[in-house]
Amino acid sequence: MAETLKKFIECECKCFLRDTLTQSSAGRVKIFGKNAVDLPCLIETALCENISKYLNSRFELLICHSKCFKRLEKAKKSLESIKEEICGIYQSINRKEKRQRANQVVV
């Protein structure tokens, strides 16, 4: 009797950034899911590539929680603190603006 061929269902549980397997569901985070961190934007900024083209792929895009997610979270916090520092410096500078005559046109 001939044995019927079986289809193998491929489970794509790899980290999108590092291409390593993520072991458990607790060890991975969906990129296009609901997160406190805007993962697609952070990843696009880091990679300089539009990842929304992968949105309709047949597998969900995941990243590992232990390394990549924590690094992206840390990068976001660092970026926010640097932004606040720069904005504070910019706002503390006393800028004098020159008044213009009514007949002058601003270009």
C-alpha positions as CSV (number, residue, x, y, z in Angstrom):
1,M,0.0,0.0,0.0
2,A,1.4,3.4,-1.0
3,E,1.9,5.9,1.8
4,T,0.2,9.2,1.2
5,L,2.3,12.3,1.2
6,K,1.9,14.6,4.1
7,K,2.0,18.3,4.0
8,F,4.3,20.0,6.4
9,I,2.9,23.1,7.9
10,E,5.7,25.5,8.4
11,C,5.5,27.5,11.6
12,E,7.4,30.7,11.2
13,C,8.3,31.6,14.8
14,K,11.5,33.4,14.0
15,C,12.6,36.8,15.2
16,F,12.3,39.2,12.2
17,L,15.5,41.1,13.2
18,R,17.8,38.3,14.2
19,D,16.3,35.3,12.3
20,T,16.5,33.1,15.3
21,L,13.7,30.8,16.6
22,T,11.7,32.1,19.5
23,Q,10.9,29.2,21.9
24,S,7.6,30.2,23.5
25,S,4.7,32.5,22.9
26,A,5.8,34.5,25.9
27,G,9.2,35.0,24.3
28,R,8.0,36.8,21.2
29,V,6.1,40.0,20.4
30,K,4.0,40.8,17.4
31,I,5.4,43.7,15.3
32,F,2.0,44.7,13.9
33,G,0.1,44.1,17.2
34,K,-1.0,46.3,20.0
35,N,2.1,47.4,21.9
36,A,3.0,50.3,24.1
37,V,6.0,50.8,21.7
38,D,5.4,51.7,18.1
39,L,7.5,48.8,16.8
40,P,7.0,49.3,13.1
41,C,8.2,52.9,13.3
42,L,11.2,52.0,15.5
43,I,12.2,49.1,13.3
44,E,11.8,51.2,10.1
45,T,14.0,53.9,11.7
46,A,16.6,51.4,12.7
47,L,16.7,49.5,9.4
48,C,16.0,52.4,7.1
49,E,13.5,50.2,5.3
50,N,9.7,50.2,5.0
51,I,8.5,47.0,6.8
52,S,4.8,47.6,6.1
53,K,5.3,45.7,2.9
54,Y,5.4,42.6,5.1
55,L,2.1,43.4,6.7
56,N,0.1,41.1,4.4
57,S,2.6,38.2,4.5
58,R,1.3,34.8,5.3
59,F,3.1,34.7,8.6
60,E,2.9,37.2,11.5
61,L,6.0,39.2,12.0
62,L,7.5,38.6,15.4
63,I,10.6,39.7,17.3
64,C,12.1,38.1,20.3
65,H,11.2,39.7,23.7
66,S,14.4,39.0,25.5
67,K,16.8,40.8,23.2
68,C,15.2,42.8,20.3
69,F,12.1,44.1,22.0
70,K,14.0,45.2,25.1
71,R,16.6,46.9,23.0
72,L,14.0,48.8,21.0
73,E,12.2,49.9,24.2
74,K,15.6,51.1,25.6
75,A,16.3,53.0,22.3
76,K,12.9,54.7,22.4
77,K,13.5,55.9,26.0
78,S,17.0,57.1,25.1
79,L,15.7,59.0,22.1
80,E,12.9,60.6,24.1
81,S,15.3,61.8,26.8
82,I,17.7,63.2,24.2
83,K,14.8,64.9,22.5
84,E,13.6,66.5,25.7
85,E,17.1,67.7,26.5
86,I,17.5,69.3,23.1
87,C,14.1,70.9,23.3
88,G,14.9,72.3,26.8
89,I,18.2,73.8,25.5
90,Y,16.5,75.3,22.5
91,Q,13.7,76.8,24.5
92,S,16.1,78.2,27.1
93,I,17.9,80.3,24.5
94,N,16.7,83.9,24.6
95,R,16.0,84.7,20.9
96,K,15.4,88.2,19.9
97,E,13.2,88.7,16.9
98,K,13.6,91.8,14.7
99,R,10.4,93.7,14.2
100,Q,9.6,94.4,10.6
101,R,8.0,97.4,9.0
102,A,4.5,97.1,7.8
103,N,5.5,97.6,4.2
104,Q,8.2,94.8,4.3
105,V,7.3,91.5,2.7
106,V,8.6,88.4,4.4
107,V,10.0,85.8,1.9
